[in-house]
Amino acid sequence: ERHEHRAHDVATPGPPTPPAFHALLPTDAPRSTAADCRAITSSELRAVLRALVERTGNVTVILDCCHAAGLIRDPASTSELFGRTWEPAARAQIGERLHARGGAGPTRPELEVVVRIVASAALERAYEERLADGRHIGAFSRALAEVLDETRDLDLSWVDVAHAVHTRVQARRPGQWIGLEGPRDRVPFALRELRRPIDSHPCHQTADGRVRVAAGWLQGVAVGDRFALQALGVAGWPGATLATAVAVAVSACEAALQLPARGRLALPGLARAIRVAAAQPLTATCSLGPQDHRWHALHAAAQAAGVRLEPLDPDRAPSPATADAHDGPATRGPLAHVESDAQRLRVREPGGSLCGEYELGRPLAALTGLTRALARLAAWRRLQRALAERPWRPHPDELALRCRRLDAGGESGDLELSGARLRAGEVWALAVTHAGELASRLHCAAFRLTADRELVHLSAEHTHGLPIVQGERLEIGEPLAGDRRGVRFDWCATVPRDGPRDERLIFIVDARPLRVHATATPAVARADVARADGRGPWSWQIAYRLDPGLAVT
């Protein structure tokens, strides 16, 4: 079992125990004494992992225990919901052990090469099942062993394995959430990565025959979208296309698909749903036309991003995108304009901002860059639409967000909710306070929308979202000096420094764990379980301008 402890009241001799630390509790942990504390702290686990990483980058950690998510991460970012008062002498011994190792400091970047597949969210428990012979096994361990055995020698990634395991566990234990941390696109127990196609999501079939895809309106799925259902092939991906299905019901993180009226399908345990047509097609204009020899390559690159490329009348300027009446950002009209001269290919937003520039002397790299740029813009446009249709924001007395600038003297100056102007390189402290009664515990996902329209997850290590309990204040961002956390607003390397750029901070909060992954879109997958009060997810957006000419060094 993993256990999290926070100390508050008992004074002990020797080096102090940190106010928060994680520990694995072996089966003999209850027999710990002042001279023999048998808990394995996360600091000690990180030291072992660092030694392994120095020898090989191929390291995988599998944790089947309660509160497993984030175990090797910075303990200061976790919740005290499951805290326990330890026997003072044993706690003092842990303090001495941590002091001898240099404290319980945060995870260093080198540990991000470690794959971690975990049995539970930070605030949730992991459960056991009884075998026929009377012994017990973890529901997660059993499902993982079955999936790995069934897919032996197949070419697939940890994303596929984790979803299959999650589906099996959720069928028996709806309150248990499987998580995947680290380089999730790796082939199991190997260094090779297997990238997924754009708009491709794991899917599964429920006991009643319905097909569900692990993506909802947070990923831009809408009612009417059409998906191709693809099975795992005999050697891995891609396999045969089994059928097409249409999204008929879409929640925040999951969509129900309907097969053709007379269609019957037995979906295998490992399958993907790939969007092949959107109910609300996204378009981009292009300065070239079908008569140009480059048109077909550009059209195919845009199509790979799920965007329809349309030639622009040379006598007309690019049509600007327009905003819905209740939403600031543009949510309608072309999402981009593609232009080209003899040397370069450029992608511009409707307002004219450059979000991608590629040299035609490297045609393959230019076309790949175009696909990625349009995919980022498409993901952002779809998320804009989804948030615009659900503009509800929690009352500050229930859930409060605070943004303050960090400098050598500490915190100074609040960031307004819109219209702020930041200097490239500034560091800001972002904190969420759960002061109300929305739910006893919440999960928060925070993103920065950069100038090239990539959604960067600000706490990618928390695969279920940052956990926060009632009465707690949670800091978001990377560990800084001391015990602080913050977000550094560096200039996007792919965007020229030719003027300020509009960016955004996006916060999504829900009462259930969010399986959030560090991808170009907020990939969230969860079961369709009722929330505590039927509302949510809740969200904020903060718009600001990042100025390259006022860079902080």
C-alpha positions in Angstrom: 0.0 0.0 0.0 1.1 3.5 -0.7 0.5 5.9 2.2 0.8 9.7 2.4 1.5 11.3 5.7 1.4 14.9 6.9 2.7 15.8 10.3 1.1 18.6 12.3 1.3 18.3 16.0 3.9 16.0 17.6 7.4 17.3 18.3 10.2 14.8 17.8 13.9 14.9 18.4 16.5 15.0 15.6 16.0 16.2 12.0 12.3 17.1 11.4 10.1 15.0 9.3 8.9 17.0 6.2 5.3 18.2 6.5 4.4 15.8 3.7 5.9 12.6 2.3 4.8 9.5 0.4 5.7 6.0 1.5 5.1 2.4 0.4 3.9 0.3 3.3 5.0 -3.4 2.9 2.9 -6.1 4.6 5.2 -6.0 7.7 4.9 -2.2 8.1 2.7 -2.5 11.2 5.6 -4.2 13.0 7.8 -1.1 12.5 9.5 0.3 15.6 11.6 3.3 16.5 14.7 1.4 15.5 13.2 -0.4 12.5 10.7 1.6 10.4 9.8 -0.5 7.5 8.1 2.1 5.3 9.8 2.8 2.0 9.6 6.6 1.4 9.2 8.1 -2.1 12.6 9.8 -1.6 14.2 6.4 -1.2 12.3 5.0 -4.2 13.5 8.0 -6.3 17.1 7.3 -5.3 16.8 3.7 -6.5 15.2 4.9 -9.8 17.9 7.4 -10.4 20.5 4.7 -10.0 18.6 2.6 -12.6 18.2 5.5 -15.0 22.0 6.0 -14.9 22.4 2.5 -16.3 19.5 2.4 -18.7 16.7 4.6 -19.9 14.4 1.6 -20.2 12.8 1.7 -16.7 9.1 0.8 -16.0 7.5 1.1 -12.5 4.2 -0.7 -11.8 2.4 0.2 -8.6 -0.7 -1.7 -7.5 -1.6 0.1 -4.3 -3.9 2.8 -3.0 -3.2 6.4 -3.8 -0.5 5.4 -6.3 -0.6 8.3 -8.8 2.3 10.8 -8.4 4.1 8.6 -5.9 7.6 9.5 -7.2 6.7 13.1 -7.8 7.1 16.1 -5.5 5.1 15.4 -2.3 4.3 19.0 -1.7 1.7 18.9 -4.5 -0.5 16.2 -3.0 -3.4 16.1 -0.7 -3.7 15.2 3.0 -7.1 13.5 2.7 -5.7 10.1 3.7 -3.1 11.4 6.2 -2.4 9.5 9.3 -0.7 10.3 12.6 2.4 8.1 12.8 4.0 6.9 16.0 6.3 9.8 16.9 9.5 7.7 17.2 9.0 6.0 13.8 8.3 9.4 12.3 11.5 10.8 13.8 13.4 7.9 12.2 11.9 8.7 8.8 13.0 12.3 9.3 16.6 11.1 10.0 16.5 8.9 6.9 15.3 11.6 4.6 17.8 14.1 6.1 20.6 11.6 5.4 19.5 11.5 1.7 19.2 15.3 1.4 15.5 15.6 2.1 12.4 14.6 0.3 13.1 17.0 -2.7 11.1 17.0 -5.9 11.5 14.6 -8.8 14.4 15.6 -11.1 13.9 15.8 -14.9 15.9 12.5 -15.5 13.1 10.5 -13.9 10.7 11.7 -16.6 12.1 8.9 -18.8 10.5 6.3 -16.3 7.2 4.8 -17.4 4.8 4.5 -14.4 1.6 2.6 -14.7 -0.4 3.0 -11.5 -3.5 1.3 -10.1 -5.2 4.3 -8.6 -5.6 8.1 -8.5 -3.9 10.1 -5.7 -7.1 10.3 -3.7 -8.5 6.9 -4.6 -8.1 3.3 -3.4 -7.0 0.1 -5.2 -9.0 -3.0 -4.6 -8.4 -6.7 -4.4 -10.2 -9.7 -5.8 -10.6 -13.2 -4.4 -9.3 -16.1 -6.5 -10.9 -19.5 -6.6 -8.4 -21.0 -4.2 -9.1 -18.3 -1.6 -6.1 -16.2 -2.2 -6.4 -12.5 -3.2 -4.9 -10.5 -6.0 -5.1 -6.8 -6.9 -7.8 -6.1 -9.5 -5.2 -4.0 -11.4 -2.5 -6.7 -11.3 -4.9 -9.3 -12.6 -6.1 -7.2 -15.5 -2.6 -6.0 -16.4 -1.3 -9.6 -16.4 -4.2 -10.7 -18.7 -3.7 -7.8 -21.1 0.1 -8.3 -21.4 -0.3 -12.0 -21.9 -3.0 -11.5 -24.6 -0.9 -8.9 -26.5 2.5 -10.7 -26.2 4.7 -9.8 -29.3 2.2 -7.3 -30.7 3.2 -3.9 -31.7 1.3 -1.5 -29.4 2.0 1.1 -26.8 1.4 1.6 -23.1 -1.6 3.8 -24.1 -3.3 0.8 -25.5 -2.4 -1.4 -22.6 -3.5 1.1 -19.9 -6.9 1.7 -21.6 -7.6 -2.0 -21.8 -6.6 -2.5 -18.2 -8.7 0.5 -17.1 -11.7 -0.8 -18.9 -11.5 -4.2 -17.3 -10.9 -2.8 -13.8 -13.7 -0.3 -14.2 -16.2 -3.0 -15.2 -15.7 -4.5 -11.7 -14.5 -1.5 -9.6 -16.0 1.7 -10.9 -14.3 3.7 -8.2 -10.7 2.7 -9.2 -8.9 4.8 -11.9 -5.9 3.4 -13.7 -3.2 6.0 -14.6 -0.2 6.2 -17.0 2.7 8.6 -16.3 5.9 9.3 -18.1 6.6 8.4 -21.8 3.2 6.9 -22.5 3.7 6.2 -26.2 6.5 3.6 -25.6 6.1 0.0 -26.6 5.8 -1.9 -23.3 9.2 -2.6 -21.7 11.1 -1.0 -24.6 12.5 2.4 -25.6 10.8 2.5 -29.0 7.8 4.8 -29.2 4.6 4.2 -31.2 2.8 7.4 -32.1 -1.0 7.4 -32.4 -2.7 8.9 -35.5 -4.3 12.3 -35.0 -7.9 12.1 -33.7 -7.4 8.5 -32.6 -8.7 7.3 -29.2 -9.0 4.0 -27.5 -12.5 2.5 -27.5 -14.3 -0.5 -26.0 -17.6 -2.3 -26.0 -19.8 -2.5 -22.9 -21.7 -5.5 -21.8 -24.9 -4.2 -23.5 -23.1 -4.0 -26.9 -22.6 -0.3 -27.0 -19.3 1.2 -28.2 -17.7 3.9 -26.1 -14.7 6.0 -27.1 -12.4 7.5 -24.5 -12.8 11.1 -25.6 -15.6 13.7 -25.1 -16.3 17.3 -25.8 -13.0 18.2 -23.9 -11.3 16.6 -26.9 -13.6 18.2 -29.4 -15.8 15.3 -30.0 -19.4 16.4 -31.0 -22.6 14.6 -31.7 -22.6 13.5 -35.3 -18.9 12.9 -35.6 -18.2 9.7 -37.6 -15.5 7.3 -36.5 -13.8 4.2 -38.1 -13.5 1.4 -35.6 -10.1 -0.3 -36.0 -9.0 -3.6 -34.4 -5.5 -4.4 -33.4 -3.9 -6.4 -36.2 -2.0 -9.7 -35.9 1.2 -7.8 -35.6 0.0 -4.6 -34.0 -1.4 -1.3 -35.4 -2.9 -0.7 -37.8 -5.4 -3.5 -38.1 -8.6 -4.0 -40.1 -11.4 -1.4 -40.0 -14.4 -3.3 -38.6 -17.1 -0.7 -39.0 -18.0 3.0 -38.9 -20.1 4.5 -36.1 -21.5 7.9 -35.3 -21.3 9.7 -31.9 -24.9 10.0 -30.5 -24.1 11.1 -27.0 -21.1 13.1 -25.8 -20.1 13.8 -22.2 -17.1 15.7 -21.0 -14.7 12.8 -21.4 -16.5 10.0 -23.2 -18.7 9.5 -26.2 -21.2 6.8 -27.1 -21.1 5.6 -30.6 -24.0 4.1 -32.6 -23.4 1.4 -35.2 -25.4 1.3 -38.5 -29.1 0.3 -38.0 -28.5 -3.3 -39.1 -24.9 -3.5 -38.0 -23.7 -6.0 -35.4 -20.2 -6.0 -34.0 -18.2 -7.9 -31.5 -15.4 -5.4 -30.8 -12.1 -7.0 -29.6 -10.5 -6.0 -26.3 -8.0 -3.6 -28.0 -9.5 -1.3 -30.5 -9.3 2.4 -31.7 -11.9 4.9 -32.9 -10.4 7.2 -35.5 -12.5 10.3 -36.4 -13.0 10.3 -40.2 -15.6 13.0 -40.5 -16.6 15.8 -38.2 -20.2 17.0 -37.7 -18.8 20.6 -37.7 -16.0 20.4 -40.3 -13.0 22.7 -39.8 -11.6 24.6 -42.7 -8.4 26.5 -43.6 -7.9 28.7 -46.6 -4.8 28.6 -48.8 -3.2 31.1 -51.1 -2.5 28.3 -53.6 -5.1 26.5 -55.7 -5.6 23.1 -57.4 -3.7 24.3 -60.4 -0.5 24.7 -58.4 1.8 21.6 -58.3 2.0 21.9 -54.5 -1.7 21.9 -53.9 -2.3 18.1 -53.6 0.5 17.7 -51.0 -0.8 20.6 -48.9 -4.3 19.3 -49.2 -3.3 15.8 -48.0 -1.3 17.3 -45.1 -4.3 19.3 -44.0 -6.5 16.3 -44.3 -4.2 14.3 -42.0 -5.0 17.0 -39.4 -8.7 16.7 -39.8 -8.9 20.0 -41.6 -10.4 20.8 -45.1 -8.1 23.0 -47.1 -9.9 25.5 -49.5 -8.3 27.7 -52.1 -8.6 31.4 -51.5 -9.8 33.8 -54.2 -6.7 35.9 -54.9 -9.0 39.0 -55.1 -10.3 38.5 -51.5 -8.5 38.7 -48.2 -8.7 35.7 -45.8 -12.0 35.6 -44.1 -11.7 36.4 -40.4 -12.9 33.9 -37.8 -15.9 35.2 -35.7 -16.9 34.8 -32.1 -20.1 33.5 -30.7 -22.1 36.2 -28.8 -21.2 34.7 -25.4 -17.5 33.9 -26.0 -14.5 36.1 -26.6 -12.3 33.8 -28.8 -13.2 33.1 -32.4 -15.1 29.9 -32.7 -16.4 30.1 -36.3 -15.0 30.6 -39.7 -11.6 29.3 -41.1 -9.2 28.4 -38.3 -6.1 29.3 -40.3 -4.7 30.7 -43.6 -1.9 28.8 -45.4 0.4 30.9 -47.6 3.5 30.0 -49.6 6.2 31.7 -51.7 9.1 30.0 -53.4 11.1 29.5 -50.1 8.7 29.2 -47.2 5.3 27.8 -46.1 3.5 29.8 -43.4 0.4 29.2 -41.3 -1.4 32.2 -39.9 -4.3 32.5 -37.6 -7.3 34.5 -38.8 -6.0 37.7 -37.1 -2.7 37.4 -39.0 -0.5 36.0 -36.2 2.1 33.6 -37.5 2.0 30.3 -35.7 4.2 28.2 -38.0 6.8 28.8 -40.7 8.6 26.0 -42.7 11.3 25.9 -45.4 10.1 24.3 -48.6 13.7 23.2 -49.2 12.8 20.4 -46.7 9.5 19.4 -48.2 8.8 16.4 -45.8 9.5 18.5 -42.7 7.4 21.4 -44.1 4.4 19.1 -44.7 4.8 17.5 -41.3 5.0 20.9 -39.7 1.8 22.0 -41.6 -0.1 18.9 -40.3 1.0 19.5 -36.7 0.2 23.2 -36.8 -3.3 22.7 -38.2 -3.8 19.8 -35.7 -2.9 22.2 -32.8 -5.2 24.9 -34.2 -8.0 22.3 -34.7 -7.7 21.0 -31.2 -7.9 24.5 -29.8 -10.9 25.5 -31.9 -12.8 22.5 -30.8 -12.0 23.1 -27.2 -13.0 26.7 -27.6 -16.4 25.6 -28.9 -16.9 23.2 -26.1 -16.1 25.7 -23.4 -18.2 28.4 -25.1 -21.2 26.1 -24.9 -20.5 25.5 -21.2 -19.5 28.8 -19.7 -20.3 28.0 -16.1 -17.6 29.1 -13.7 -17.6 28.3 -9.9 -18.3 31.1 -7.5 -15.1 32.4 -5.9 -16.4 31.5 -2.4 -16.4 27.8 -3.6 -13.4 27.5 -5.8 -10.9 30.5 -6.0 -8.0 30.9 -8.5 -5.1 33.3 -7.7 -2.3 34.3 -10.0 0.6 36.3 -8.6 4.0 37.3 -10.1 7.1 35.8 -8.5 10.4 37.7 -8.2 13.4 37.7 -5.9 11.4 39.4 -3.2 8.5 36.9 -3.3 5.0 37.4 -4.7 3.8 40.7 -6.1 0.9 41.7 -8.2 -2.2 39.8 -9.1 -2.8 38.7 -12.7 -6.2 40.0 -13.9 -8.5 37.5 -15.5 -8.2 39.1 -18.9 -6.0 41.6 -20.7 -2.8 41.2 -18.7 0.5 41.8 -20.4 3.5 39.6 -19.4 7.1 39.7 -20.2 8.7 36.6 -21.7 10.5 34.7 -18.9 8.3 35.9 -16.1 7.4 33.4 -13.4 3.9 33.3 -11.9 2.5 31.5 -8.9 -0.8 29.8 -9.7 -3.0 28.6 -6.8 -6.4 27.0 -6.5 -8.3 27.1 -3.2 -11.2 24.7 -2.6 -13.2 26.6 0.0 -16.7 25.6 -0.8 -18.9 22.5 -0.9 -18.9 21.5 -4.5 -17.5 18.2 -3.5 -15.2 17.0 -0.8 -12.4 16.5 -3.3 -11.7 17.8 -6.7 -9.2 17.2 -9.6 -7.7 20.1 -11.5 -6.1 20.1 -14.9 -4.2 23.3 -15.9 -3.0 24.1 -19.4 -1.1 27.0 -21.1 -2.1 27.7 -24.6 1.1 28.9 -26.2 1.5 31.3 -29.2 1.7 28.4 -31.6 -1.6 27.1 -30.1 -0.2 24.0 -28.4 -1.9 23.1 -25.2 0.9 22.5 -22.6 -0.2 20.6 -19.5 1.2 22.5 -16.5 1.2 19.5 -14.2 1.8 16.6 -16.6 3.0 14.3 -13.8 -0.6 14.1 -12.4 -2.2 11.7 -14.8 -5.6 12.1 -13.0 -5.4 15.9 -12.5 -4.0 17.7 -9.5 -6.0 16.4 -6.4 -7.4 19.1 -4.1 -9.6 18.6 -1.0 -12.0 20.9 0.8 -10.1 23.6 2.7 -6.9 23.1 0.8 -4.8 25.5 -1.3 -3.0 23.9 -4.3 0.0 25.3 -6.1 0.3 24.6 -9.9 3.5 24.4 -11.9 7.0 23.1 -11.7 9.1 23.0 -8.5 11.1 26.1 -7.9 13.7 27.0 -5.3 12.6 26.2 -1.8 9.1 24.7 -1.5 7.5 27.0 -4.2 6.0 26.0 -7.5 5.3 28.3 -10.5 4.9 28.6 -14.2 7.6 30.2 -16.4 6.2 32.0 -19.4 9.0 31.4 -21.9 8.7 32.5 -25.5 7.6 29.8 -27.8 10.6 28.7 -29.8 8.7 28.1 -33.0 7.2 31.6 -33.2 9.3 34.6 -34.4 9.8 37.4 -32.0 8.1 40.0 -34.2 5.6 41.3 -31.6 3.4 40.3 -28.7 1.3 37.2 -28.9 -2.0 36.3 -27.3 -1.9 33.3 -25.1 -4.2 31.7 -22.5 -4.3 29.8 -19.2 -7.1 27.2 -19.1 -8.2 25.4 -15.9 -10.6 22.5 -15.9 -11.9 21.1 -12.6 -14.1 18.1 -11.9 -15.2 16.0 -9.0 -14.0 12.8 -10.5 -10.4 11.9 -11.5 -9.3 13.2 -14.9 -6.9 11.0 -16.7 -5.0 13.9 -18.2 -2.0 13.3 -20.4 0.7 15.6 -21.7 -0.4 15.7 -25.3 -1.3 18.5 -27.8 -4.9 18.2 -26.6 -6.2 17.5 -23.1 -6.8 13.8 -23.5 -9.1 12.8 -20.7 -10.7 9.4 -20.3 -13.0 8.3 -17.6 -16.1 6.2 -17.0 -19.6 7.8 -17.1 -20.1 8.1 -13.4 -22.5 10.7 -11.9 -20.9 13.6 -10.1 -21.6 14.6 -6.5 -23.9 17.4 -7.6 -24.5 16.8 -11.3 -22.6 19.9 -12.4 -19.3 20.4 -14.0 -16.6 20.2 -15.2 -15.9 23.8 -14.2 -13.5 25.9 -16.1 -11.6 29.2 -16.1 -9.8 31.0 -19.0 -7.3 33.8 -18.5 -6.2 35.7 -21.6 -2.9 37.6 -21.6 -0.3 39.0 -24.0 3.3 37.8 -24.0 5.7 40.4 -25.1 9.1 39.2 -26.5 10.6 42.7 -26.4 10.5 42.8 -22.6 12.2 39.5 -22.0 13.2 38.7 -18.4 16.7 37.1 -18.2 
